Amino acid sequence: MISEEQYLKRMDLTRYEGQDIYSDGDVEDDLLHFVRSEKPVEEILKKDDRWAVFYHLTSMRRNLLEWYPFDCNASLLEIGSGCGGMTGVFLDKLKKVQCVELSKRRASIAACRYHTYENLNIKVGNLNDMQFSDRFEYVTLIGVLEYAGKFTKGENPYVDFLKQCKAYLKEKGTLIIAIENRYGLKYWSGTVEDHTGKLFDGIEGYKNNAGVRTFGKVELAKMLHGIGFARLEWYYPMPDYKIPEVVFSDQYLPTAADIASVTPSYSSERFSFFDESAAAQGLLENDCFDIFANSFLVFCHL
């Protein structure tokens, strides 16, 4: 059993205000127990089929960026590191990993999972209350940008948040964003919006929710170019960025066979209004697969 002392040494609590604002609920206590017990993940997932347990612990999440050729001597700032689903990739590939996480409970899970890594530090609290002595070669926003409306004040919190993240980069640094596409094919075919749980909520413009939102490819590109990112590299994780089986790009779009072989979704129960694979093949034939991709993975270069 991993002791509290062993993992707390990886955490900086000086900016933590004592309340976890964002949480999956009591399942996080179970997750901390699981990782402290050091049981193999495969054994845990065989006995517990809850979505949150699978999502936070499955190694499939690493598929999103395990292939990327990070500079092994570089540093990375992971904003919104959660329970550490992606943190292990960064620790294995980079010299220094600085995480920021709102929730102490989530940060504890990540710190416990990777307590033996000397290149890890996790700051707990709101990013807006923190300062860093150095800038970073990489900054990541994986499932984070969509929540800027809740935690960043201002008339345009999403742009303001992106500007803030850009300021943490070194001169030739890269911002890495993973986010759902508000026009993703899965939303048309019967999946509820990931953040609000409502059908067609993003497609209709989040009429009754000002605190969270995702973006289409054109509007996201416009924001990123508008704050000074000169070059954007677009990738398309399938079925989405959360549990990616495969990652395509503008240079390598899927074939009809690729589309047919990918699982439509790993998330909660959903409707199925039409055959998603058949529709995706038609989108490919009409050169608009990227506009309806379920998720975006974007490398933003200065």
MIDOSE-1310 file (N, C-alpha, C; in nm, 2 decimals, decimal comma, always signed):
residues 302
mise	+0,08/-0,12/+0,00/+0,00/+0,00/+0,00/+0,09/+0,12/+0,00; +0,06/+0,21/-0,09/+0,14/+0,34/-0,10/+0,09/+0,43/+0,01; +0,18/+0,49/+0,09/+0,15/+0,57/+0,20/+0,12/+0,72/+0,15; +0,04/+0,79/+0,23/+0,01/+0,93/+0,19/+0,14/+1,01/+0,18
eqyl	+0,23/+0,98/+0,27/+0,36/+1,06/+0,27/+0,43/+1,04/+0,14; +0,42/+0,92/+0,08/+0,49/+0,89/-0,05/+0,44/+0,98/-0,16; +0,31/+1,00/-0,17/+0,26/+1,07/-0,28/+0,24/+1,22/-0,26; +0,23/+1,26/-0,13/+0,21/+1,40/-0,10/+0,34/+1,48/-0,14
krmd	+0,45/+1,42/-0,14/+0,57/+1,49/-0,17/+0,58/+1,54/-0,32; +0,49/+1,49/-0,40/+0,48/+1,53/-0,54/+0,38/+1,65/-0,56; +0,32/+1,69/-0,45/+0,21/+1,79/-0,45/+0,25/+1,92/-0,38; +0,21/+2,03/-0,45/+0,23/+2,17/-0,39/+0,09/+2,22/-0,36
ltry	+0,06/+2,23/-0,23/-0,08/+2,27/-0,19/-0,09/+2,42/-0,14; +0,02/+2,50/-0,17/+0,02/+2,63/-0,12/-0,09/+2,72/-0,18; -0,15/+2,68/-0,30/-0,25/+2,76/-0,36/-0,39/+2,69/-0,35; -0,40/+2,59/-0,28/-0,52/+2,51/-0,26/-0,61/+2,58/-0,16
egqd	-0,73/+2,61/-0,19/-0,82/+2,68/-0,10/-0,92/+2,59/-0,02; -0,89/+2,46/-0,03/-0,97/+2,37/+0,06/-1,10/+2,31/+0,01; -1,13/+2,34/-0,12/-1,25/+2,29/-0,18/-1,23/+2,24/-0,32; -1,28/+2,12/-0,35/-1,27/+2,06/-0,48/-1,39/+2,11/-0,56
iysd	-1,37/+2,20/-0,66/-1,48/+2,25/-0,73/-1,53/+2,16/-0,84; -1,44/+2,08/-0,90/-1,47/+1,99/-1,01/-1,44/+1,85/-0,97; -1,54/+1,76/-0,98/-1,53/+1,63/-0,93/-1,62/+1,53/-1,00; -1,58/+1,40/-1,01/-1,67/+1,30/-1,05/-1,75/+1,23/-0,94
gdve	-1,73/+1,29/-0,82/-1,80/+1,23/-0,70/-1,72/+1,13/-0,62; -1,79/+1,05/-0,55/-1,73/+0,96/-0,45/-1,64/+0,85/-0,52; -1,67/+0,83/-0,65/-1,59/+0,73/-0,72/-1,44/+0,77/-0,72; -1,41/+0,89/-0,70/-1,27/+0,93/-0,69/-1,20/+0,88/-0,56
ddll	-1,28/+0,86/-0,46/-1,22/+0,80/-0,34/-1,19/+0,65/-0,37; -1,27/+0,59/-0,45/-1,24/+0,45/-0,49/-1,12/+0,45/-0,58; -1,10/+0,54/-0,67/-0,99/+0,55/-0,75/-0,86/+0,56/-0,67; -0,86/+0,65/-0,57/-0,74/+0,67/-0,49/-0,71/+0,54/-0,42
hfvr	-0,81/+0,47/-0,37/-0,79/+0,34/-0,30/-0,73/+0,24/-0,40; -0,78/+0,24/-0,52/-0,73/+0,14/-0,62/-0,58/+0,17/-0,65; -0,54/+0,29/-0,67/-0,40/+0,32/-0,71/-0,31/+0,30/-0,59; -0,36/+0,33/-0,47/-0,28/+0,31/-0,35/-0,25/+0,16/-0,32
sekp	-0,35/+0,08/-0,36/-0,33/-0,06/-0,34/-0,23/-0,13/-0,44; -0,20/-0,06/-0,55/-0,10/-0,10/-0,65/-0,14/-0,23/-0,72; -0,27/-0,25/-0,72/-0,32/-0,36/-0,80/-0,31/-0,33/-0,95; -0,28/-0,43/-1,03/-0,28/-0,41/-1,18/-0,41/-0,35/-1,23
veei	-0,39/-0,25/-1,32/-0,51/-0,19/-1,38/-0,61/-0,29/-1,44; -0,55/-0,38/-1,51/-0,64/-0,48/-1,58/-0,72/-0,56/-1,48; -0,67/-0,59/-1,36/-0,75/-0,66/-1,26/-0,86/-0,57/-1,21; -0,83/-0,44/-1,19/-0,93/-0,34/-1,14/-1,05/-0,33/-1,24
lkkd	-1,01/-0,32/-1,37/-1,11/-0,29/-1,47/-1,20/-0,42/-1,50; -1,15/-0,53/-1,47/-1,23/-0,66/-1,48/-1,33/-0,67/-1,38; -1,31/-0,61/-1,26/-1,40/-0,62/-1,15/-1,49/-0,50/-1,14; -1,46/-0,39/-1,20/-1,54/-0,26/-1,18/-1,56/-0,20/-1,32
drwa	-1,69/-0,20/-1,36/-1,73/-0,16/-1,49/-1,78/-0,01/-1,50; -1,76/+0,06/-1,39/-1,80/+0,20/-1,39/-1,72/+0,28/-1,50; -1,80/+0,37/-1,57/-1,73/+0,45/-1,67/-1,62/+0,53/-1,62; -1,64/+0,60/-1,50/-1,53/+0,69/-1,45/-1,40/+0,61/-1,42
vfyh	-1,42/+0,48/-1,37/-1,30/+0,40/-1,34/-1,23/+0,36/-1,47; -1,31/+0,32/-1,57/-1,24/+0,29/-1,70/-1,18/+0,41/-1,76; -1,25/+0,52/-1,76/-1,19/+0,65/-1,82/-1,06/+0,69/-1,76; -1,06/+0,69/-1,63/-0,94/+0,75/-1,56/-0,82/+0,65/-1,56
ltsm	-0,85/+0,52/-1,56/-0,74/+0,42/-1,55/-0,69/+0,35/-1,67; -0,78/+0,35/-1,78/-0,74/+0,27/-1,90/-0,62/+0,33/-1,97; -0,53/+0,24/-2,01/-0,41/+0,28/-2,08/-0,44/+0,33/-2,22; -0,56/+0,31/-2,27/-0,60/+0,35/-2,40/-0,59/+0,50/-2,42
rrnl	-0,60/+0,57/-2,31/-0,59/+0,72/-2,31/-0,45/+0,77/-2,36; -0,35/+0,69/-2,34/-0,22/+0,72/-2,38/-0,20/+0,73/-2,53; -0,29/+0,66/-2,60/-0,29/+0,66/-2,75/-0,29/+0,80/-2,81; -0,35/+0,89/-2,73/-0,36/+1,03/-2,79/-0,23/+1,09/-2,82
lewy	-0,13/+1,07/-2,74/+0,00/+1,14/-2,76/+0,12/+1,06/-2,74; +0,11/+0,93/-2,72/+0,22/+0,84/-2,70/+0,31/+0,84/-2,82; +0,25/+0,86/-2,94/+0,33/+0,85/-3,06/+0,40/+0,98/-3,09; +0,38/+1,09/-3,02/+0,43/+1,22/-3,06/+0,58/+1,23/-3,02
pfdc	+0,66/+1,28/-3,11/+0,81/+1,29/-3,08/+0,84/+1,42/-2,99; +0,81/+1,41/-2,87/+0,85/+1,52/-2,77/+1,00/+1,53/-2,76; +1,05/+1,65/-2,74/+1,19/+1,67/-2,71/+1,21/+1,62/-2,57; +1,29/+1,52/-2,55/+1,31/+1,45/-2,42/+1,38/+1,54/-2,32
nasl	+1,44/+1,65/-2,36/+1,51/+1,74/-2,27/+1,42/+1,86/-2,23; +1,30/+1,86/-2,28/+1,21/+1,98/-2,26/+1,13/+1,97/-2,14; +1,05/+2,08/-2,11/+0,96/+2,08/-2,00/+0,82/+2,10/-2,05; +0,72/+2,05/-1,97/+0,58/+2,06/-2,01/+0,50/+2,10/-1,90
leig	+0,40/+2,19/-1,92/+0,30/+2,23/-1,83/+0,17/+2,16/-1,87; +0,12/+2,07/-1,78/-0,01/+2,01/-1,81/-0,12/+2,08/-1,72; -0,20/+2,15/-1,79/-0,31/+2,23/-1,72/-0,43/+2,14/-1,71; -0,49/+2,12/-1,59/-0,60/+2,03/-1,57/-0,56/+1,88/-1,59
sgcg	-0,47/+1,84/-1,51/-0,41/+1,71/-1,52/-0,50/+1,60/-1,47; -0,60/+1,63/-1,39/-0,70/+1,53/-1,35/-0,64/+1,42/-1,27; -0,68/+1,30/-1,29/-0,63/+1,18/-1,22/-0,51/+1,12/-1,28; -0,45/+1,19/-1,38/-0,32/+1,15/-1,44/-0,33/+1,06/-1,56
gmtg	-0,45/+1,06/-1,62/-0,47/+0,97/-1,74/-0,37/+0,99/-1,85; -0,32/+1,11/-1,87/-0,22/+1,14/-1,97/-0,08/+1,17/-1,91; -0,08/+1,20/-1,78/+0,05/+1,24/-1,72/+0,16/+1,14/-1,73; +0,13/+1,02/-1,73/+0,23/+0,92/-1,75/+0,31/+0,92/-1,88
vfld	+0,24/+0,96/-1,99/+0,30/+0,98/-2,12/+0,41/+1,08/-2,11; +0,37/+1,20/-2,05/+0,46/+1,31/-2,04/+0,58/+1,28/-1,95; +0,56/+1,21/-1,84/+0,66/+1,17/-1,75/+0,76/+1,08/-1,82; +0,71/+0,99/-1,90/+0,80/+0,90/-1,97/+0,88/+0,96/-2,08
klkk	+0,84/+1,08/-2,13/+0,90/+1,14/-2,25/+0,97/+1,27/-2,23; +0,95/+1,33/-2,12/+1,00/+1,47/-2,10/+1,09/+1,48/-1,97; +1,17/+1,58/-1,97/+1,26/+1,59/-1,85/+1,19/+1,65/-1,73; +1,09/+1,74/-1,75/+1,02/+1,80/-1,64/+0,88/+1,82/-1,67
vqcv	+0,79/+1,77/-1,58/+0,65/+1,79/-1,60/+0,59/+1,86/-1,48; +0,53/+1,97/-1,51/+0,46/+2,05/-1,41/+0,31/+2,04/-1,43; +0,24/+1,99/-1,34/+0,09/+1,97/-1,35/+0,02/+2,08/-1,27; -0,10/+2,12/-1,32/-0,19/+2,20/-1,24/-0,32/+2,13/-1,24
elsk	-0,38/+2,12/-1,12/-0,51/+2,06/-1,10/-0,59/+2,12/-0,99; -0,72/+2,16/-1,02/-0,81/+2,22/-0,93/-0,84/+2,14/-0,81; -0,85/+2,01/-0,82/-0,90/+1,92/-0,72/-0,79/+1,85/-0,65; -0,79/+1,86/-0,52/-0,69/+1,79/-0,44/-0,70/+1,64/-0,45
rras	-0,83/+1,59/-0,45/-0,85/+1,45/-0,46/-0,80/+1,39/-0,59; -0,83/+1,46/-0,70/-0,78/+1,42/-0,83/-0,63/+1,42/-0,83; -0,57/+1,53/-0,79/-0,43/+1,55/-0,78/-0,36/+1,44/-0,70; -0,43/+1,40/-0,59/-0,38/+1,29/-0,51/-0,37/+1,16/-0,58
iaac	-0,47/+1,13/-0,66/-0,47/+1,01/-0,74/-0,36/+1,01/-0,84; -0,33/+1,12/-0,91/-0,22/+1,13/-1,01/-0,09/+1,12/-0,93; -0,07/+1,19/-0,82/+0,05/+1,19/-0,75/+0,08/+1,05/-0,70; -0,02/+0,97/-0,66/+0,00/+0,84/-0,61/+0,04/+0,75/-0,72
ryht	-0,03/+0,76/-0,84/+0,01/+0,68/-0,95/+0,15/+0,69/-0,99; +0,21/+0,81/-0,98/+0,34/+0,84/-1,03/+0,44/+0,89/-0,92; +0,42/+0,83/-0,80/+0,50/+0,88/-0,69/+0,64/+0,86/-0,70; +0,68/+0,76/-0,79/+0,83/+0,73/-0,80/+0,90/+0,82/-0,90
yenl	+0,82/+0,90/-0,98/+0,88/+0,99/-1,08/+0,94/+1,11/-1,02; +1,07/+1,13/-1,04/+1,14/+1,25/-0,99/+1,11/+1,38/-1,07; +1,06/+1,36/-1,19/+1,04/+1,48/-1,28/+0,89/+1,53/-1,27; +0,82/+1,49/-1,17/+0,68/+1,54/-1,15/+0,66/+1,63/-1,04
nikv	+0,58/+1,74/-1,06/+0,53/+1,83/-0,96/+0,39/+1,86/-0,99; +0,30/+1,86/-0,89/+0,16/+1,89/-0,91/+0,12/+2,01/-0,82; +0,09/+2,12/-0,89/+0,03/+2,24/-0,81/-0,12/+2,22/-0,80; -0,17/+2,23/-0,68/-0,32/+2,21/-0,67/-0,38/+2,35/-0,64
gnln	-0,49/+2,38/-0,72/-0,56/+2,51/-0,71/-0,59/+2,56/-0,85; -0,64/+2,69/-0,85/-0,68/+2,75/-0,97/-0,56/+2,81/-1,04; -0,54/+2,78/-1,17/-0,43/+2,83/-1,25/-0,42/+2,98/-1,24; -0,53/+3,05/-1,23/-0,52/+3,20/-1,22/-0,45/+3,25/-1,10
dmqf	-0,44/+3,17/-1,00/-0,37/+3,21/-0,87/-0,22/+3,17/-0,87; -0,17/+3,12/-0,98/-0,04/+3,06/-0,98/+0,06/+3,14/-1,06; +0,19/+3,13/-1,03/+0,30/+3,18/-1,10/+0,40/+3,07/-1,12; +0,48/+3,08/-1,23/+0,58/+2,99/-1,26/+0,71/+3,06/-1,29
sdrf	+0,82/+3,01/-1,23/+0,95/+3,08/-1,25/+1,01/+3,06/-1,39; +0,96/+2,96/-1,46/+1,02/+2,93/-1,59/+0,90/+2,92/-1,69; +0,93/+2,93/-1,82/+0,84/+2,90/-1,93/+0,86/+2,76/-1,98; +0,77/+2,71/-2,06/+0,77/+2,57/-2,10/+0,78/+2,55/-2,25
eyvt	+0,84/+2,45/-2,29/+0,84/+2,41/-2,44/+0,70/+2,37/-2,48; +0,63/+2,30/-2,39/+0,50/+2,25/-2,42/+0,40/+2,29/-2,31; +0,28/+2,33/-2,35/+0,17/+2,35/-2,26/+0,05/+2,27/-2,32; -0,02/+2,19/-2,23/-0,13/+2,11/-2,28/-0,26/+2,15/-2,22
ligv	-0,36/+2,14/-2,30/-0,50/+2,16/-2,26/-0,58/+2,04/-2,31; -0,59/+1,94/-2,23/-0,66/+1,82/-2,28/-0,79/+1,81/-2,20; -0,90/+1,84/-2,27/-1,03/+1,85/-2,21/-1,04/+1,96/-2,11; -0,98/+2,07/-2,14/-0,98/+2,18/-2,04/-1,03/+2,31/-2,10
leya	-1,00/+2,35/-2,22/-1,05/+2,47/-2,28/-1,19/+2,50/-2,27; -1,27/+2,39/-2,28/-1,42/+2,40/-2,28/-1,47/+2,46/-2,15; -1,39/+2,45/-2,05/-1,44/+2,50/-1,91/-1,39/+2,64/-1,88; -1,33/+2,70/-1,97/-1,27/+2,84/-1,94/-1,38/+2,93/-1,90
gkft	-1,50/+2,92/-1,95/-1,61/+3,01/-1,91/-1,65/+3,00/-1,76; -1,61/+2,89/-1,70/-1,64/+2,87/-1,56/-1,53/+2,93/-1,47; -1,41/+2,94/-1,51/-1,30/+2,97/-1,43/-1,22/+3,09/-1,47; -1,25/+3,15/-1,58/-1,18/+3,27/-1,63/-1,28/+3,39/-1,65
kgen	-1,26/+3,50/-1,58/-1,35/+3,61/-1,59/-1,32/+3,69/-1,72; -1,42/+3,77/-1,76/-1,40/+3,85/-1,88/-1,50/+3,83/-1,98; -1,51/+3,92/-2,08/-1,61/+3,92/-2,19/-1,59/+3,80/-2,28; -1,47/+3,76/-2,30/-1,44/+3,64/-2,38/-1,34/+3,55/-2,31
pyvd	-1,39/+3,47/-2,22/-1,30/+3,39/-2,13/-1,22/+3,29/-2,21; -1,27/+3,24/-2,32/-1,19/+3,14/-2,40/-1,07/+3,20/-2,46; -1,09/+3,31/-2,52/-0,97/+3,38/-2,58/-0,87/+3,42/-2,47; -0,93/+3,48/-2,36/-0,84/+3,52/-2,25/-0,76/+3,41/-2,19
flkq	-0,83/+3,29/-2,18/-0,76/+3,18/-2,13/-0,65/+3,13/-2,22; -0,68/+3,13/-2,35/-0,58/+3,09/-2,45/-0,46/+3,18/-2,45; -0,48/+3,31/-2,43/-0,37/+3,41/-2,42/-0,29/+3,38/-2,30; -0,35/+3,35/-2,19/-0,28/+3,31/-2,07/-0,19/+3,19/-2,08
ckay	-0,25/+3,09/-2,15/-0,17/+2,97/-2,17/-0,05/+2,99/-2,27; -0,07/+3,08/-2,37/+0,03/+3,11/-2,46/+0,15/+3,18/-2,39; +0,12/+3,26/-2,28/+0,22/+3,33/-2,21/+0,31/+3,24/-2,13; +0,27/+3,11/-2,11/+0,35/+3,02/-2,04/+0,46/+2,95/-2,13
lkek	+0,44/+2,97/-2,26/+0,53/+2,91/-2,36/+0,66/+2,98/-2,38; +0,77/+2,90/-2,40/+0,89/+2,96/-2,45/+0,87/+3,01/-2,59; +0,98/+3,08/-2,64/+0,97/+3,15/-2,77/+0,92/+3,06/-2,88; +0,97/+2,94/-2,89/+0,93/+2,85/-3,00/+0,85/+2,73/-2,94
gtli	+0,77/+2,76/-2,84/+0,69/+2,66/-2,77/+0,57/+2,61/-2,85; +0,50/+2,51/-2,80/+0,39/+2,45/-2,87/+0,27/+2,43/-2,77; +0,16/+2,48/-2,80/+0,04/+2,46/-2,72/-0,04/+2,34/-2,78; -0,07/+2,24/-2,70/-0,14/+2,12/-2,75/-0,28/+2,12/-2,69
iaie	-0,38/+2,12/-2,78/-0,52/+2,12/-2,73/-0,59/+1,99/-2,78; -0,66/+1,93/-2,69/-0,76/+1,82/-2,73/-0,89/+1,86/-2,68; -0,99/+1,86/-2,77/-1,12/+1,91/-2,73/-1,23/+1,84/-2,83; -1,35/+1,83/-2,78/-1,46/+1,78/-2,86/-1,49/+1,88/-2,97
nryg	-1,54/+1,84/-3,08/-1,59/+1,92/-3,19/-1,74/+1,94/-3,17; -1,79/+2,06/-3,15/-1,93/+2,09/-3,13/-2,02/+2,03/-3,24; -1,96/+2,01/-3,36/-2,03/+1,96/-3,48/-1,99/+1,81/-3,51; -1,93/+1,75/-3,41/-1,89/+1,61/-3,43/-2,00/+1,52/-3,47
lkyw	-1,97/+1,42/-3,56/-2,07/+1,34/-3,61/-2,15/+1,26/-3,51; -2,08/+1,23/-3,40/-2,15/+1,15/-3,29/-2,27/+1,23/-3,23; -2,25/+1,37/-3,23/-2,36/+1,45/-3,17/-2,48/+1,45/-3,27; -2,46/+1,44/-3,40/-2,57/+1,44/-3,49/-2,64/+1,31/-3,48
sgtv	-2,57/+1,20/-3,46/-2,62/+1,07/-3,47/-2,68/+1,01/-3,34; -2,68/+1,09/-3,23/-2,75/+1,05/-3,11/-2,68/+1,05/-2,98; -2,55/+1,10/-2,97/-2,48/+1,11/-2,85/-2,51/+1,24/-2,78; -2,54/+1,24/-2,65/-2,56/+1,37/-2,59/-2,43/+1,45/-2,57
edht	-2,44/+1,58/-2,56/-2,33/+1,66/-2,55/-2,25/+1,62/-2,43; -2,12/+1,60/-2,44/-2,04/+1,55/-2,33/-2,04/+1,62/-2,20; -2,06/+1,75/-2,21/-2,05/+1,84/-2,09/-2,18/+1,87/-2,03; -2,29/+1,88/-2,11/-2,42/+1,92/-2,06/-2,52/+1,80/-2,05
gklf	-2,49/+1,69/-2,12/-2,58/+1,58/-2,12/-2,71/+1,60/-2,20; -2,71/+1,70/-2,29/-2,83/+1,73/-2,37/-2,80/+1,70/-2,51; -2,90/+1,64/-2,58/-2,89/+1,62/-2,72/-2,88/+1,75/-2,80; -2,79/+1,76/-2,89/-2,78/+1,87/-2,99/-2,74/+2,01/-2,92
dgie	-2,70/+2,00/-2,79/-2,67/+2,13/-2,72/-2,56/+2,21/-2,79; -2,45/+2,15/-2,82/-2,34/+2,22/-2,89/-2,38/+2,27/-3,03; -2,45/+2,18/-3,10/-2,49/+2,21/-3,24/-2,58/+2,33/-3,24; -2,67/+2,34/-3,14/-2,76/+2,46/-3,13/-2,70/+2,58/-3,06
gykn	-2,57/+2,57/-3,02/-2,50/+2,69/-2,97/-2,51/+2,71/-2,82; -2,53/+2,60/-2,74/-2,54/+2,61/-2,60/-2,63/+2,72/-2,55; -2,76/+2,71/-2,59/-2,85/+2,82/-2,56/-2,87/+2,86/-2,42; -2,86/+2,76/-2,33/-2,89/+2,78/-2,19/-2,77/+2,75/-2,10
nagv	-2,65/+2,76/-2,16/-2,53/+2,72/-2,08/-2,41/+2,81/-2,12; -2,38/+2,91/-2,04/-2,28/+3,00/-2,07/-2,14/+2,96/-2,01; -2,14/+2,86/-1,93/-2,02/+2,83/-1,86/-1,93/+2,73/-1,93; -1,98/+2,65/-2,03/-1,90/+2,55/-2,10/-1,94/+2,55/-2,24
rtfg	-1,84/+2,52/-2,33/-1,87/+2,51/-2,47/-1,75/+2,46/-2,54; -1,78/+2,39/-2,66/-1,68/+2,35/-2,75/-1,69/+2,43/-2,88; -1,61/+2,40/-2,98/-1,60/+2,48/-3,10/-1,59/+2,39/-3,22; -1,63/+2,45/-3,33/-1,61/+2,39/-3,46/-1,46/+2,42/-3,51
kvel	-1,42/+2,36/-3,61/-1,28/+2,37/-3,66/-1,25/+2,52/-3,70; -1,34/+2,58/-3,77/-1,31/+2,72/-3,82/-1,31/+2,82/-3,71; -1,40/+2,81/-3,61/-1,40/+2,91/-3,50/-1,28/+2,88/-3,41; -1,24/+2,76/-3,39/-1,13/+2,73/-3,30/-1,00/+2,78/-3,37
akml	-0,99/+2,76/-3,50/-0,87/+2,81/-3,58/-0,86/+2,96/-3,57; -0,98/+3,03/-3,59/-0,98/+3,17/-3,59/-0,93/+3,23/-3,45; -0,97/+3,16/-3,34/-0,93/+3,21/-3,21/-0,78/+3,19/-3,20; -0,73/+3,08/-3,24/-0,58/+3,05/-3,22/-0,50/+3,14/-3,31
hgig	-0,54/+3,16/-3,44/-0,46/+3,25/-3,52/-0,47/+3,39/-3,47; -0,59/+3,43/-3,41/-0,61/+3,56/-3,36/-0,52/+3,60/-3,25; -0,47/+3,51/-3,17/-0,39/+3,54/-3,06/-0,24/+3,51/-3,09; -0,21/+3,48/-3,22/-0,07/+3,48/-3,26/-0,01/+3,35/-3,29
farl	-0,09/+3,24/-3,29/-0,03/+3,11/-3,33/-0,02/+3,11/-3,49; +0,10/+3,10/-3,54/+0,11/+3,11/-3,69/+0,08/+2,99/-3,76; +0,10/+2,87/-3,70/+0,08/+2,74/-3,77/+0,01/+2,64/-3,68; -0,10/+2,58/-3,74/-0,17/+2,48/-3,66/-0,16/+2,35/-3,73
ewyy	-0,14/+2,24/-3,66/-0,14/+2,11/-3,71/-0,26/+2,04/-3,65; -0,35/+1,98/-3,74/-0,47/+1,93/-3,70/-0,47/+1,77/-3,71; -0,52/+1,71/-3,60/-0,53/+1,57/-3,59/-0,67/+1,53/-3,54; -0,71/+1,41/-3,57/-0,85/+1,37/-3,55/-0,86/+1,24/-3,48
pmpd	-0,86/+1,23/-3,35/-0,86/+1,11/-3,27/-1,00/+1,04/-3,29; -1,00/+0,91/-3,31/-1,13/+0,84/-3,32/-1,13/+0,72/-3,22; -1,25/+0,70/-3,16/-1,38/+0,77/-3,18/-1,38/+0,91/-3,13; -1,29/+0,94/-3,03/-1,27/+1,08/-2,98/-1,14/+1,09/-2,90
ykip	-1,11/+1,20/-2,85/-0,98/+1,22/-2,79/-0,98/+1,15/-2,65; -1,09/+1,12/-2,59/-1,09/+1,07/-2,46/-1,04/+0,92/-2,45; -1,09/+0,84/-2,54/-1,05/+0,70/-2,55/-1,02/+0,68/-2,70; -0,90/+0,73/-2,75/-0,87/+0,71/-2,89/-0,82/+0,58/-2,93
evvf	-0,88/+0,52/-3,03/-0,82/+0,39/-3,08/-0,72/+0,42/-3,19; -0,74/+0,54/-3,26/-0,65/+0,57/-3,37/-0,65/+0,72/-3,39; -0,54/+0,78/-3,44/-0,54/+0,93/-3,46/-0,50/+0,95/-3,60; -0,59/+1,02/-3,67/-0,57/+1,06/-3,81/-0,53/+1,21/-3,82
sdqy	-0,49/+1,25/-3,94/-0,45/+1,38/-3,96/-0,49/+1,43/-4,10; -0,46/+1,56/-4,13/-0,49/+1,61/-4,26/-0,40/+1,54/-4,37; -0,28/+1,49/-4,32/-0,19/+1,42/-4,41/-0,23/+1,28/-4,43; -0,30/+1,22/-4,33/-0,34/+1,08/-4,34/-0,49/+1,07/-4,29
lpta	-0,58/+1,09/-4,38/-0,72/+1,08/-4,34/-0,76/+0,93/-4,35; -0,87/+0,89/-4,28/-0,91/+0,75/-4,28/-0,96/+0,71/-4,41; -0,95/+0,58/-4,43/-1,02/+0,52/-4,55/-1,16/+0,47/-4,50; -1,24/+0,42/-4,59/-1,37/+0,36/-4,56/-1,35/+0,24/-4,46
adia	-1,25/+0,16/-4,48/-1,22/+0,05/-4,40/-1,18/+0,09/-4,26; -1,10/+0,20/-4,25/-1,06/+0,25/-4,12/-1,19/+0,30/-4,04; -1,28/+0,37/-4,11/-1,40/+0,42/-4,04/-1,48/+0,30/-3,99; -1,50/+0,20/-4,07/-1,58/+0,09/-4,03/-1,52/+0,01/-3,91
svtp	-1,39/+0,02/-3,89/-1,33/-0,06/-3,78/-1,32/+0,00/-3,65; -1,36/+0,13/-3,64/-1,35/+0,21/-3,52/-1,48/+0,20/-3,44; -1,46/+0,18/-3,31/-1,58/+0,18/-3,22/-1,65/+0,32/-3,22; -1,78/+0,32/-3,24/-1,85/+0,45/-3,25/-1,83/+0,54/-3,12
syss	-1,84/+0,48/-3,00/-1,83/+0,56/-2,88/-1,80/+0,46/-2,76; -1,73/+0,52/-2,66/-1,71/+0,44/-2,54/-1,79/+0,50/-2,42; -1,85/+0,61/-2,44/-1,92/+0,68/-2,33/-2,05/+0,62/-2,30; -2,13/+0,70/-2,23/-2,26/+0,65/-2,17/-2,36/+0,61/-2,28
erfs	-2,47/+0,56/-2,23/-2,58/+0,51/-2,32/-2,62/+0,63/-2,41; -2,66/+0,59/-2,53/-2,69/+0,70/-2,63/-2,79/+0,65/-2,73; -2,85/+0,74/-2,81/-2,93/+0,70/-2,92/-2,85/+0,67/-3,04; -2,90/+0,61/-3,14/-2,83/+0,58/-3,27/-2,93/+0,61/-3,38
ffde	-2,93/+0,73/-3,43/-3,03/+0,78/-3,53/-2,99/+0,73/-3,67; -2,87/+0,70/-3,69/-2,83/+0,65/-3,82/-2,69/+0,58/-3,81; -2,65/+0,51/-3,92/-2,52/+0,44/-3,92/-2,41/+0,54/-3,93; -2,34/+0,56/-3,82/-2,23/+0,66/-3,82/-2,12/+0,63/-3,92
saaa	-2,08/+0,51/-3,93/-1,97/+0,47/-4,02/-2,01/+0,50/-4,17; -2,13/+0,47/-4,20/-2,18/+0,49/-4,34/-2,18/+0,64/-4,37; -2,22/+0,72/-4,27/-2,23/+0,87/-4,29/-2,08/+0,92/-4,30; -1,99/+0,87/-4,22/-1,85/+0,92/-4,22/-1,79/+0,89/-4,36
qgll	-1,82/+0,78/-4,42/-1,77/+0,75/-4,55/-1,81/+0,85/-4,65; -1,94/+0,89/-4,64/-1,99/+0,99/-4,73/-1,92/+1,13/-4,71; -1,89/+1,16/-4,58/-1,82/+1,28/-4,55/-1,68/+1,28/-4,61; -1,61/+1,16/-4,60/-1,48/+1,15/-4,66/-1,48/+1,17/-4,81
endc	-1,58/+1,12/-4,88/-1,60/+1,13/-5,03/-1,62/+1,28/-5,07; -1,68/+1,36/-4,97/-1,71/+1,50/-5,00/-1,61/+1,59/-4,94; -1,49/+1,54/-4,89/-1,38/+1,62/-4,84/-1,42/+1,71/-4,72; -1,51/+1,65/-4,63/-1,54/+1,73/-4,52/-1,54/+1,65/-4,39
fdif	-1,46/+1,54/-4,39/-1,44/+1,46/-4,27/-1,40/+1,54/-4,15; -1,30/+1,64/-4,17/-1,25/+1,72/-4,06/-1,35/+1,80/-4,00; -1,45/+1,85/-4,07/-1,55/+1,94/-4,02/-1,64/+1,87/-3,92; -1,66/+1,74/-3,94/-1,75/+1,66/-3,86/-1,67/+1,56/-3,77
ansf	-1,54/+1,57/-3,76/-1,47/+1,48/-3,67/-1,52/+1,50/-3,53; -1,52/+1,39/-3,45/-1,57/+1,40/-3,32/-1,49/+1,48/-3,23; -1,36/+1,48/-3,25/-1,26/+1,55/-3,16/-1,15/+1,61/-3,24; -1,09/+1,71/-3,19/-0,97/+1,77/-3,25/-0,85/+1,76/-3,15
lvfc	-0,74/+1,73/-3,21/-0,61/+1,74/-3,14/-0,53/+1,84/-3,22; -0,49/+1,95/-3,16/-0,43/+2,06/-3,24/-0,30/+2,10/-3,17; -0,19/+2,10/-3,26/-0,06/+2,15/-3,21/-0,05/+2,29/-3,27; -0,04/+2,38/-3,17/-0,04/+2,53/-3,21/+0,11/+2,58/-3,19
hl	+0,16/+2,62/-3,30/+0,30/+2,67/-3,31/+0,31/+2,82/-3,32; +0,40/+2,88/-3,25/+0,42/+3,02/-3,25/+0,50/+3,06/-3,38
